[in-house]
């Protein structure tokens, strides 16, 4: 199953393309230059980062993922991940990203693909 937090973390460039990303995940369509930050629910909540094309090659998905962030490049995805880590540390005093994202305070989960 693939789900997405709403609101999802995005870079400024990608905030207007979130609807397109959702559609691409639902329909297993390829979108170049889209990188995801995900919470892998089957690996004890490990946080991973990879391109959308890698996710859509897995049909059905090999893992249960929650998409937490969307960026336009690997570098921007790393910057976004650092931003999430800083936010987690400021709010909880811990840099445990998996726990922070799993808590999903104030965010809803929508299912994009079973």
C-alpha angles and dihedrals in degrees: 000000000000120000134172132213115237115240092033123199110256141169116246090256094054102042092092093047099056092102090053091050091050090051092048091052093047093049096034090239122159121246118181121220095025118125124185134209106207140180108227104214095190095057098057093275099307114176112230136179127206144134122283089240089063091053093048092051087068108077112192092021114253091219141028107256135185112200109223102167143022126201138166099234141017090254093051090046090054090049090050090048089052089051091052090048091051091049091049092050093047093049101038107018089238133093092214097133095180092056092043094050094041090055088058093188109198095000131107127216121229122191113233101173134006 
